[in-house]
Amino acid sequence: NTIEVEIKRSKFKGRQLVAARTMDRNAEDFFQTYIDELFTLKSDRYDKTSVDMLTYNSAYGRAQYYGSDERRSRWIKGEFDIQGINDYEFIDYKSEFKPGLQHKSTWLAVNDDSISEKPYENTTIQINLKGMFASQLGRLKVDVHIND
C-alpha cells in the first residue's frame, strides 16, 4: 500500500530546494540528537525518543532495505523484527522546484504485516525548506494515520 505525498507551493515562483522526511520515532541517533538540541526534549524514560516527545507518533519506520522486491523486511537495524512492528518505509526525499514549477510528489509505502494495532498508528511527514525546520504547529507538516 502506498500514499502519495504532494508538495505544493502557492506563491514563490523561482528555484527552491525542498525536502520531505518522516519524523521517525526510531530515527537514527544524529536526528534524535538534533531534535533534542533544537527543542530541548531529552526524555528521562528509556522508551521515549526525542521524536516521540515532539510528535507523539506511534508507528515505527522500517530502518533498512536490502534491495529486493520484498517490502516486509524483518531485519531492522541488524536485528530480526520478530514482532513485525515496522509499519512504513522511511521517507527522506530531496528535490528542487524549478522556476515556474509548483508541484512535487513522493510516496509513503506502508508495510503489510499480520499485526492489527488498536488504536490505529500514526507518523508525521515534515517538509523542510533550506534554513528552516518546520514548526509542529505550522503548515509544513502532515500527520498520517495508518489504519489496519
RALINSUL-V569891 format. One line per field, one symbol per residue. ss: DSSP state (H for helix, E for strand, C for the rest). phi: phi as a letter, one per 20 degrees, with the letter a starting at -180 (. if undefined). burial: # if it has 9 or more other C-alpha atoms within 8 Angstrom, else .. A space follows every 10 residues. Layout:
ss: ???
phi: ???
burial: ???
This chain:
ss: CEEEEEEECC CCCCCEEEEE EEECCCCCHH HHHHHHHHHC CCCCCCCCCH HHHHHCCCCE EECCCCCCCC CCCCEECCEE CCCCCEEEEC CEEEEEECCC CCEEEEEEEE CCCCCCCCCC EEEEEEEEEC CCCCCCCCCC EEEEEECC
phi: .ccfdedcdd dfdefbebcc bfeefdfggf fffffgffdl dgeeefecef fgffdmfded efebcdneff ddgedclmcf efemeeebeg dcdcbcffgn fdbcbbcdee fecedeecfg ebbdddeddg nccfffdeee bbedddee
burial: .......... ......#### #####.#... .##.##.... #.#....### ###.#.#### ###....... ..#.##.... #..#.##### #.....#... .##...#### #........# #########. ...#.....# #....#..
